[in-house]
Amino acid sequence: MPVKLSSASEMLNNFAAALDPSHRNTALGIAQLVMLGELAVNQALDNVEVKA
């Protein structure tokens, strides 16, 4: 079951578009960290062995 952090990343990207350039890069950086977090969690879940 994949983790759905992509919607948080999408919201941050939309929010960043409304910001002035000095703050836009910060919001985009946070969105990128959220995306990397999603990838890390999904990779960890791929390595979890579910016991019946």
Backbone torsions as a table, in degrees:
resi	resn	phi	psi	omega
1	MET	NA	111.4	-178.5
2	PRO	-72.3	148.3	176.8
3	VAL	-82.0	137.7	-176.4
4	LYS	-104.6	77.0	172.8
5	LEU	-96.4	-2.8	-177.6
6	SER	-63.9	-30.4	178.3
7	SER	-67.8	-35.8	176.2
8	ALA	-65.3	-41.2	177.7
9	SER	-63.4	-41.3	179.0
10	GLU	-64.9	-41.0	177.6
11	MET	-62.7	-41.1	177.9
12	LEU	-64.6	-39.5	177.7
13	ASN	-63.3	-41.9	178.2
14	ASN	-66.1	-40.7	178.2
15	PHE	-63.7	-41.4	-179.5
16	ALA	-60.9	-34.3	-179.3
17	ALA	-63.7	-25.3	-179.1
18	ALA	-88.5	-6.9	-175.9
19	LEU	-90.7	159.6	173.2
20	ASP	-73.9	158.1	-173.0
21	PRO	-55.7	-30.6	-178.2
22	SER	-68.1	-25.9	178.8
23	HIS	-103.7	-17.3	-177.6
24	ARG	-60.4	-43.0	-179.0
25	ASN	-63.1	-35.0	177.6
26	THR	-64.6	-47.0	179.7
27	ALA	-63.9	-39.6	178.7
28	LEU	-67.8	-34.7	175.7
29	GLY	-65.0	-40.6	177.3
30	ILE	-64.9	-40.9	177.8
31	ALA	-61.2	-38.7	178.7
32	GLN	-66.9	-38.9	176.9
33	LEU	-64.3	-38.7	176.8
34	VAL	-62.2	-43.6	179.3
35	MET	-62.6	-42.9	178.1
36	LEU	-65.2	-36.5	175.7
37	GLY	-62.9	-41.3	177.5
38	GLU	-61.3	-44.2	179.0
39	LEU	-62.5	-41.9	-179.4
40	ALA	-65.6	-42.9	179.6
41	VAL	-66.2	-43.1	179.0
42	ASN	-63.8	-38.0	177.4
43	GLN	-66.2	-40.9	177.6
44	ALA	-63.6	-41.0	178.7
45	LEU	-64.7	-31.0	177.3
46	ASP	-65.3	-24.1	-178.2
47	ASN	-96.0	0.3	180.0
48	VAL	-83.7	132.0	177.1
49	GLU	-98.8	118.1	-178.1
50	VAL	-84.7	127.4	177.1
51	LYS	-95.2	136.3	-178.6
52	ALA	-76.7	NA	NA
